[in-house]
Amino acid sequence: MTDKIGIDSDREDHSYSFAGAGGVSGEDGIVKEQDQLLPIANVGRIMKQILPPNAKISKEAKETMQECVSEFISFVTGEASDKCHKEKRKTVNGDDICWALATLGFDNYAEQLKRYLHRYRDQEGERVNQNRAGNHEEKQETSNYRSELPRRSAVPSNPLKFNAIDRSSSLSRPF
C-alpha cells in the first residue's frame, strides 16, 4: 500500500530522500524513517500522561501517533523555516514557530505557545540574573577551593507547565 506521497506503508524499513539534508544516514542522501520520527517510547509516555492509570495503548496507536506528531512537527517547522529563508535568517526561533502555527490555522495552539514562550523567556531571564548575582558573590569569596562553593541547580525550581486544549470542553488541563 502506498500513501499520497509515495511511501510504501507495508514495508518496515521506510526511507526518504532529502537532497542536501543534514544528519543523513547513508552516503546517497537517504534518511531512514526511524531517524525522522520521535522516539516511540517518548510518544507513548506522553500519551499515557493524559489517560487514566489503568488504560492501555496498543502498539499500532503509538506508531500512528508517532508518525502524526513527527509529520506535524515537520509541517510546522517547514513553514517557519520558509519564513526565515525569505527573511534571510538561518535560525528558526520560538516566535517563528508561533507564526507558523497561526498561519497554518492552528490559532489556539499558537496562542498557548506564545504564552508558554513568554513565561519561559521570563524564567530564563530570572535564571540568568540569578547566575550573574551568584557569579559576583563567587568572586568575592576568599576561598580558593571551588568544591567549597555552594552549588546551584541549573534547572529552574518551578517547572513550566503547558496547557493542552481539551476539545470536549472549554477547560484546558496542564501536562
C-alpha positions, 0 to 999 in steps of 0.5 A: 500500500502506498500513501499520497506521497509515495511511501510504501506503508507495508514495508518496515524499513521506510526511507526518504530522500532529502537532497542536501539534508543534514544528519543523513544516514547513508552516503546517497542522501537517504534518511531512514524513517526511524531517524525522522520520527520521535522516539516511540517510547517518548510518544507513548509516555506522553500519551499515557500522561493524559489517560487514566492509570489503568488504560492501555495503548496498543502498539499500532496507536503509538506508531500512528501517533508517532508518525502524526506528531513527527509529520506535524512537527515537520509541517510546522517547522517547514513553514517557519523555516520558509519564513526565515529563508525569505527573511534571510535568517538561518535560525528558526526561533520560538516566535517563528514557530508561533507564526507558523502555527497561526498561519497554518490555522492552528490559532489556539495552539499558537496562542498557548505557545506564545504564552508558554514562550513568554513565561519561559523567556521570563524564567530564563531571564530570572535564571540568568540574573540569578547566575550573574548575582551568584557569579559576583558573590563567587568572586568575592569569596576568599576561598580558593577551593571551588568544591567549597562553593555552594552549588546551584541547580541549573534547572529552574525550581518551578517547572513550566507547565503547558496547557493542552486544549481539551476539545470536549470542553472549554477547560484546558488541563496542564501536562 
